Amino acid sequence: MATILPSPPRVGMVSLGCPKNLVDSERILTKLRSDGYQMSPDYAGADVVLVNTCGFLDSAKEESLEAIGEAIAENGRVIVTGCMGKEAETIRARFPNVLAVTGAHQYEEVVGAVHEAAPMPPSAFLNLVPDSGLKLTPRHYSYLKISEGCNHRCSFCIIPALRGDLVSRRPDAILREADKLIAAGTRELLVISQDTSAYGVDIRHQPRDWKGNEVRAHMTDLSRELGRLGAWVRLHYVYPYPHVDQVIPLMAEGLILPYLDIPFQHASRNVLKLMKRPANETKVLERIKHWRTIAPDIAIRSTFVVGFPGETEDDFAYLMDWLEEARLDRVGAFRFEPVEGAVANALPNHVPEEIKEERYARLMDLTARISAEKLQAKVGRTLDVIIDEVGEEGATGRSQADAPEIDGEVFLRDAAHLAAGDIVRVEIEDADEHDLYGVPLPA
């Protein structure tokens, strides 16, 4: 007689914010799937909906509140987690019917809330989950979180209040997770944290055994070992501490991608001091030049804040001159926005909105020109490209200088034979301000 399995509850997920939040969502879904829950792609089919919120900026908070409201309107049974979970009273005041509110990376609490809201029927056949866990990204790339929290106290940021101080994972646990992801089809690992350069400081860089070798809980050691696993390794959220110089030779060796995501935020010493960030912009320029002598193809992406309280026209002009000299490959910019709880809100001399907009436009024009010039220099070269999507008319991929979602793309003609996750040699035929165009070479 056939065994009739009970129908497990179905969970929907709305994941907002940064890649670190996305990793949290993956971990939550992985645990729920291992407990037997099914995933629902829409509100209608879900027994309960999780909303993983972002609380970094006031605009992000409003987006989170809108997402909660939509989930309640469409489904009615909603559990809120993530950074905005610190503001449970605000959430409950606006949405008194939410089933539970938990904070960032409180995995046990949110899973427990799901168990209570949608209990799992007892069955020995429902606890099925792949070894690599459940992913919200395409199969061929994965975010790899190496730590939680941050020890910095930047005046514009409330991340430490949301996620606490630095808590590093064991290096062997990170490598084990990376190994499983690669075995399951990952071709690119994107290393993330709040401060990748500080990895291991809190545990005194304690070494752990990994396949017979000791590996320190240190960015350099971890990068080297990740590079030996055979996938692309891309470093994000790197503060320019002195030991960052040690990872550049790993790029020259081909162990990790020649790519650094460094959130400089500004260049003026006056503004950096107000931001409570290191003010060593001159040495940074010298180091960038040195990095390029070791790894000439290194791509550096960064973000900057314009219109920070106290930023003068001279400060902004200094930033523009600095960018002209640094010639960073990828640049994002934000107009300063007060965030509830941030020290910067109390600073004097707030910049008027119209001046913020004017400075933002000038900065984006400058960085677009530099980007166009640097990409034009790649025309005629042959580059490795990882394929993200394939259609009838061609394919879209990324070079080693491009992270998914935030950087440029490489558009390929005559590429319908390729598949997502392929890494191919491409001849670059054209470029614009942000993207490259080319054709794949025969294997």
Phi, psi and omega per residue, in radians:
M1 nan 2.310 -3.090
A2 -1.189 2.503 3.078
T3 -1.490 2.192 3.107
I4 -1.681 2.006 -3.110
L5 -1.393 2.469 3.034
P6 -1.191 2.661 3.110
S7 -1.400 2.092 3.138
P8 -1.284 2.705 3.051
P9 -1.095 2.681 -3.127
R10 -1.989 2.383 -3.075
V11 -2.026 2.276 3.001
G12 -1.745 2.662 -3.108
M13 -2.368 2.253 2.958
V14 -1.984 1.993 -3.069
S15 -1.953 2.062 -3.119
L16 -1.945 2.896 3.002
G17 1.563 -2.641 -2.939
C18 -1.477 3.012 3.080
P19 -1.011 -0.493 3.112
K20 -1.121 -0.657 3.048
N21 -1.146 -0.660 3.135
L22 -1.086 -0.713 3.095
V23 -1.109 -0.725 3.071
D24 -1.004 -0.763 3.134
S25 -1.083 -0.726 3.121
E26 -1.085 -0.729 -3.137
R27 -1.130 -0.729 3.133
I28 -1.103 -0.826 -3.137
L29 -1.138 -0.643 3.108
T30 -1.069 -0.799 3.126
K31 -1.124 -0.740 3.131
L32 -1.142 -0.685 3.116
R33 -1.155 -0.672 3.113
S34 -1.154 -0.427 3.077
D35 -1.458 -0.057 3.064
G36 1.865 -0.083 -3.120
Y37 -1.227 2.608 3.009
Q38 -1.726 2.768 3.127
M39 -1.768 2.518 3.107
S40 -1.999 2.288 3.134
P41 -1.435 -0.089 -3.100
D42 -2.494 2.926 -3.133
Y43 -1.142 -0.719 -2.985
A44 -1.076 -0.591 -3.063
G45 -1.611 0.056 -3.043
A46 -1.691 2.396 3.002
D47 -1.402 -0.422 3.070
V48 -2.708 2.558 -3.120
V49 -2.067 2.270 3.052
L50 -1.694 2.321 3.029
V51 -2.045 1.917 3.124
N52 -1.592 1.890 -2.926
T53 -1.602 2.801 2.995
C54 -1.983 2.444 -3.140
G55 -2.303 0.410 -3.012
F56 -1.285 -0.765 3.118
L57 -2.090 2.777 3.102
D58 -1.077 -0.632 3.110
S59 -1.146 -0.621 3.099
A60 -1.203 -0.635 3.085
K61 -1.100 -0.744 -3.139
E62 -1.131 -0.680 3.072
E63 -1.079 -0.692 3.112
S64 -1.118 -0.761 3.134
L65 -1.119 -0.667 3.089
E66 -1.117 -0.692 3.129
A67 -1.151 -0.687 3.087
I68 -1.090 -0.788 3.135
G69 -1.065 -0.727 3.113
E70 -1.120 -0.748 -3.140
A71 -1.107 -0.684 3.114
I72 -1.172 -0.738 -3.138
A73 -1.139 -0.657 -3.051
E74 -1.519 -0.485 -3.054
N75 -2.209 -0.846 3.093
G76 1.706 -0.414 -3.105
R77 -1.968 1.715 -2.925
V78 -2.236 2.355 3.012
I79 -2.023 2.268 -3.110
V80 -1.848 2.354 3.079
T81 -2.425 -3.079 3.082
G82 1.659 -2.924 -2.986
C83 -1.060 -0.621 -3.089
M84 -1.358 -0.078 3.065
G85 -1.054 -0.332 3.067
K86 -1.134 -0.353 -3.103
E87 -1.908 0.911 -3.078
A88 -1.019 -0.664 -3.112
E89 -1.112 -0.712 3.106
T90 -1.089 -0.760 -3.119
I91 -1.136 -0.812 -3.097
R92 -1.210 -0.539 3.103
A93 -1.132 -0.634 -3.121
R94 -1.527 -0.565 -3.119
F95 -2.311 1.388 -3.070
P96 -1.135 -0.242 -3.079
N97 -1.604 0.028 3.094
V98 -1.071 2.491 -3.053
L99 -1.318 -0.614 -3.121
A100 -2.844 2.704 3.065
V101 -2.303 2.161 3.103
T102 -2.220 2.800 -3.106
G103 -1.535 -3.083 -3.118
A104 -1.115 2.490 -3.123
H105 0.764 0.621 2.996
Q106 -1.709 1.214 -2.989
Y107 -1.067 -0.793 -3.092
E108 -1.105 -0.685 -3.112
E109 -1.148 -0.782 -3.090
V110 -1.240 -0.653 3.087
V111 -1.136 -0.708 3.091
G112 -1.081 -0.656 3.111
A113 -1.133 -0.656 3.092
V114 -1.148 -0.768 3.114
H115 -1.003 -0.673 -3.122
E116 -1.290 -0.685 -3.089
A117 -1.325 -0.602 -3.106
A118 -2.433 1.392 -3.060
P119 -1.040 2.511 3.127
M120 -1.456 2.205 3.043
P121 -1.130 2.429 -3.104
P122 -1.117 2.196 3.096
S123 -2.864 2.339 3.122
A124 -1.373 -0.087 -3.030
F125 -1.831 0.025 -3.006
L126 -1.767 -0.159 -3.064
N127 -1.552 1.267 -3.065
L128 -2.085 2.254 3.121
V129 -2.732 2.439 3.091
P130 -1.148 2.660 -3.126
D131 -1.015 -0.560 -3.093
S132 -1.416 -0.037 -3.103
G133 1.414 3.133 3.105
L134 -1.632 2.469 -3.049
K135 -2.138 2.577 3.042
L136 -1.858 0.037 3.081
T137 -1.878 2.879 3.036
P138 -0.994 2.749 -3.041
R139 -1.042 -0.520 -2.952
H140 -1.523 -0.138 2.997
Y141 -2.409 2.643 -3.055
S142 -2.504 2.455 2.991
Y143 -1.452 2.379 -3.100
L144 -2.140 1.824 -3.108
K145 -1.488 2.218 -3.054
I146 -1.846 -0.240 3.114
S147 -2.812 2.915 3.047
E148 -2.070 2.760 2.978
G149 1.265 -3.141 -3.053
C150 -2.712 2.460 3.117
N151 -1.606 -0.149 3.132
H152 -1.336 2.763 3.103
R153 -2.278 0.984 3.122
C154 -1.062 2.451 -2.982
S155 -1.211 -0.334 -3.109
F156 -1.691 -0.013 -2.922
C157 -2.060 2.474 3.085
I158 -2.063 0.252 -3.122
I159 -0.988 -0.790 3.117
P160 -1.022 -0.593 3.097
A161 -1.215 -0.531 -3.125
L162 -1.470 -0.724 -2.991
R163 -2.052 -0.054 3.073
G164 1.468 -3.061 3.103
D165 -1.316 2.992 -3.101
L166 -1.008 2.283 3.015
V167 -2.350 1.869 -3.066
S168 -1.553 2.521 3.033
R169 -1.428 2.736 3.072
R170 -1.153 2.449 -3.116
P171 -1.097 -0.622 -3.141
D172 -1.178 -0.584 3.099
A173 -1.185 -0.698 3.108
I174 -1.116 -0.804 -3.119
L175 -1.150 -0.624 3.105
R176 -1.127 -0.751 3.111
E177 -1.118 -0.756 3.129
A178 -1.076 -0.719 3.136
D179 -1.049 -0.765 3.133
K180 -1.148 -0.715 3.134
L181 -1.090 -0.757 -3.140
I182 -1.151 -0.716 3.107
A183 -1.077 -0.489 -3.116
A184 -1.570 0.035 3.046
G185 2.074 0.002 3.115
T186 -1.210 2.259 3.095
R187 -1.877 -0.232 -3.104
E188 -2.464 2.194 3.093
L189 -1.834 2.195 3.113
L190 -1.876 1.844 -3.064
V191 -1.369 2.159 -3.085
I192 -2.330 2.745 3.048
S193 -3.067 -3.088 2.998
Q194 -1.348 -0.541 -3.119
D195 -2.644 1.544 -3.066
T196 -1.074 -0.605 -3.108
S197 -1.146 -0.464 -3.109
A198 -1.516 0.033 -3.091
Y199 -0.896 2.239 3.055
G200 1.582 -0.179 -3.122
V201 -1.028 -0.729 -3.060
D202 -1.213 -0.421 3.125
I203 -1.925 0.397 3.055
R204 0.942 0.634 3.088
H205 0.936 0.597 -3.078
Q206 -1.006 2.226 -3.140
P207 -1.356 2.681 3.064
R208 -2.361 2.683 3.123
D209 -1.351 2.305 3.049
W210 -2.378 1.839 3.132
K211 0.942 0.768 3.049
G212 1.550 -0.045 3.126
N213 -2.109 2.573 3.064
E214 -1.446 2.286 3.101
V215 -2.157 2.105 3.113
R216 -1.255 2.650 2.995
A217 -1.388 1.334 -3.056
H218 -2.548 2.509 -3.066
M219 -0.978 -0.736 -3.098
T220 -1.143 -0.859 -3.132
D221 -1.096 -0.757 -3.121
L222 -1.126 -0.740 3.126
S223 -1.061 -0.751 -3.135
R224 -1.074 -0.797 -3.106
E225 -1.217 -0.659 3.077
L226 -1.090 -0.701 3.134
G227 -1.088 -0.490 -3.138
R228 -1.345 -0.130 -3.134
L229 -1.404 -0.257 3.003
G230 1.794 -0.019 3.104
A231 -1.808 2.871 2.952
W232 -1.103 2.430 3.109
V233 -2.182 2.106 -3.061
R234 -2.097 2.225 -3.075
L235 -1.699 2.205 3.119
H236 -2.035 2.754 3.023
Y237 0.973 0.921 -3.102
V238 -1.735 2.075 3.004
Y239 -1.409 2.458 -3.032
P240 -1.370 0.970 3.030
Y241 -1.135 2.786 -3.132
P242 -0.952 -0.649 -3.057
H243 -1.257 -0.126 3.040
V244 -1.070 -0.504 3.100
D245 -0.976 -0.475 -3.069
Q246 -1.295 -0.331 -3.134
V247 -1.525 -0.270 -3.116
I248 -1.095 -0.748 3.067
P249 -1.044 -0.525 3.079
L250 -1.115 -0.564 3.064
M251 -1.198 -0.743 3.131
A252 -1.101 -0.548 3.115
E253 -1.375 -0.215 -3.113
G254 1.499 0.166 -3.139
L255 -1.313 -0.691 3.072
I256 -2.226 2.810 -3.100
L257 -1.168 2.519 3.070
P258 -1.331 1.321 -3.020
Y259 -2.675 2.305 3.047
L260 -2.354 2.268 3.041
D261 -1.805 1.811 -3.055
I262 -2.090 1.992 -3.134
P263 -1.384 1.434 -3.106
F264 -1.137 -0.679 3.099
Q265 1.312 -0.649 3.077
H266 -2.925 3.097 3.080
A267 -2.191 -0.437 -3.127
S268 -1.174 2.293 3.127
R269 -1.076 -0.633 3.129
N270 -1.073 -0.844 -3.109
V271 -1.218 -0.715 3.120
L272 -1.060 -0.656 3.102
K273 -1.136 -0.741 3.102
L274 -1.135 -0.561 3.104
M275 -1.352 -0.197 -3.050
K276 1.082 0.810 3.089
R277 -2.138 2.755 3.137
P278 -1.005 2.359 -3.100
A279 -1.929 1.219 -3.114
N280 -2.235 0.850 -3.019
E281 -1.100 -0.550 3.139
T282 -1.159 -0.822 3.110
K283 -1.097 -0.592 3.109
V284 -1.082 -0.753 3.105
L285 -1.053 -0.749 3.113
E286 -1.090 -0.700 -3.121
R287 -1.195 -0.700 3.104
I288 -1.028 -0.773 3.103
K289 -1.053 -0.716 3.126
H290 -1.158 -0.742 3.109
W291 -1.006 -0.676 -3.089
R292 -1.265 -0.375 3.034
T293 -1.299 -0.503 -3.137
I294 -1.479 -0.798 -3.120
A295 -2.232 1.492 -3.013
P296 -1.010 -0.472 -3.103
D297 -1.586 0.144 -3.090
I298 -1.016 2.298 3.069
A299 -1.846 2.277 -3.141
I300 -2.049 2.145 3.054
R301 -1.953 2.620 -3.139
S302 -2.692 2.946 3.057
T303 -2.199 2.625 -3.113
F304 -2.397 2.606 3.094
V305 -1.864 2.202 3.057
V306 -1.882 2.612 3.121
G307 1.319 0.455 3.079
F308 -1.151 2.538 3.139
P309 -0.919 2.231 -3.136
G310 1.602 -0.114 3.107
E311 -1.218 2.083 3.118
T312 -1.640 2.999 3.073
E313 -1.106 -0.616 3.078
D314 -1.120 -0.715 3.100
D315 -1.051 -0.783 -3.116
F316 -1.174 -0.693 3.103
A317 -1.082 -0.670 3.093
Y318 -1.089 -0.755 3.108
L319 -1.043 -0.748 -3.137
M320 -1.111 -0.744 3.102
D321 -1.116 -0.696 3.128
W322 -1.086 -0.776 3.125
L323 -1.122 -0.659 3.116
E324 -1.067 -0.689 3.140
E325 -1.376 -0.686 -3.083
A326 -1.226 -0.588 3.133
R327 0.845 1.012 3.101
L328 -1.196 2.630 -3.048
D329 -1.357 -0.709 -3.115
R330 -2.324 2.282 -3.104
V331 -2.368 2.287 2.971
G332 -2.018 2.645 -3.121
A333 -2.374 2.635 3.106
F334 -2.284 2.427 2.957
R335 -1.353 2.383 -3.128
F336 -1.004 2.334 3.126
E337 -2.317 2.133 3.119
P338 -1.040 2.388 3.102
V339 -2.063 2.259 -3.113
E340 -0.983 2.197 3.135
G341 1.702 -0.157 -3.120
A342 -1.445 2.423 -3.140
V343 -1.072 -0.581 -3.068
A344 -1.072 -0.397 -3.123
N345 -1.044 -0.544 -3.068
A346 -1.541 -0.028 -3.135
L347 -1.224 2.612 3.096
P348 -1.379 3.024 2.990
N349 1.070 0.904 3.040
H350 -1.140 2.482 -3.066
V351 -1.468 2.276 3.112
P352 -1.020 2.610 -3.052
E353 -1.050 -0.679 -3.103
E354 -1.157 -0.565 3.096
I355 -1.272 -0.684 3.043
K356 -0.963 -0.827 -3.097
E357 -1.099 -0.721 -3.133
E358 -1.145 -0.740 3.123
R359 -1.179 -0.708 3.113
Y360 -1.028 -0.799 -3.129
A361 -1.096 -0.731 3.138
R362 -1.117 -0.759 -3.133
L363 -1.122 -0.756 -3.116
M364 -1.179 -0.611 3.076
D365 -1.108 -0.774 3.141
L366 -1.095 -0.863 -3.065
T367 -1.214 -0.507 3.062
A368 -1.161 -0.701 3.106
R369 -1.110 -0.787 3.138
I370 -1.099 -0.737 3.120
S371 -1.060 -0.781 3.140
A372 -1.067 -0.724 3.139
E373 -1.131 -0.734 -3.106
K374 -1.227 -0.644 3.120
L375 -1.260 -0.632 3.105
Q376 -1.060 -0.569 3.129
A377 -1.189 -0.252 3.125
K378 -1.567 -0.172 3.114
V379 -1.109 2.275 -3.088
G380 1.670 -0.235 3.123
R381 -1.506 2.888 3.045
T382 -1.950 2.166 -3.057
L383 -2.194 2.662 2.970
D384 -1.365 2.361 -3.122
V385 -2.329 2.328 3.041
I386 -1.682 2.296 -3.049
I387 -1.484 2.269 3.102
D388 -1.772 -0.751 -3.104
E389 -2.474 2.580 3.105
V390 -2.271 2.303 3.085
G391 -2.255 -3.048 -3.101
E392 -1.172 -0.546 -3.056
E393 -1.675 -0.116 -3.136
G394 2.799 -2.762 -3.106
A395 -2.456 2.797 3.078
T396 -2.136 2.322 3.129
G397 -2.539 -2.918 -3.124
R398 -2.434 2.510 3.033
S399 -1.433 3.098 3.098
Q400 -1.131 -0.280 -3.136
A401 -1.568 0.105 -3.009
D402 -2.261 2.058 3.023
A403 -1.502 2.646 -3.134
P404 -1.128 2.538 3.038
E405 1.331 -0.582 -2.991
I406 -1.916 -0.334 -3.094
D407 -1.959 -2.876 -3.106
G408 -1.423 -3.100 3.141
E409 -2.294 2.917 3.037
V410 -2.076 2.051 -3.125
F411 -1.672 2.206 -3.020
L412 -2.004 2.367 2.967
R413 -1.664 2.863 3.103
D414 0.896 0.843 -3.031
A415 -2.294 0.317 -3.085
A416 -1.149 -0.295 -3.123
H417 -1.416 -0.155 -3.096
L418 -1.466 2.967 3.112
A419 -2.347 2.664 3.094
A420 -0.983 2.306 -3.112
G421 1.740 -0.286 3.067
D422 -1.119 2.500 2.992
I423 -1.996 2.029 -2.990
V424 -2.232 2.761 3.029
R425 -1.486 2.324 -3.045
V426 -2.271 2.331 3.006
E427 -1.547 2.146 -3.101
I428 -1.455 2.175 -3.067
E429 -1.864 -0.420 -3.082
D430 -2.792 2.946 -3.120
A431 -2.707 2.722 2.966
D432 -2.257 -2.675 -3.052
E433 -1.171 -0.501 -3.014
H434 -2.286 -0.362 -2.984
D435 -2.201 2.824 3.090
L436 -2.008 2.770 -3.142
Y437 -2.340 2.359 -3.100
G438 -2.847 -2.946 -3.130
V439 -2.382 2.399 3.129
P440 -1.228 2.481 3.093
L441 -1.517 2.688 3.108
P442 -1.005 2.506 -3.124
A443 -1.097 nan nan
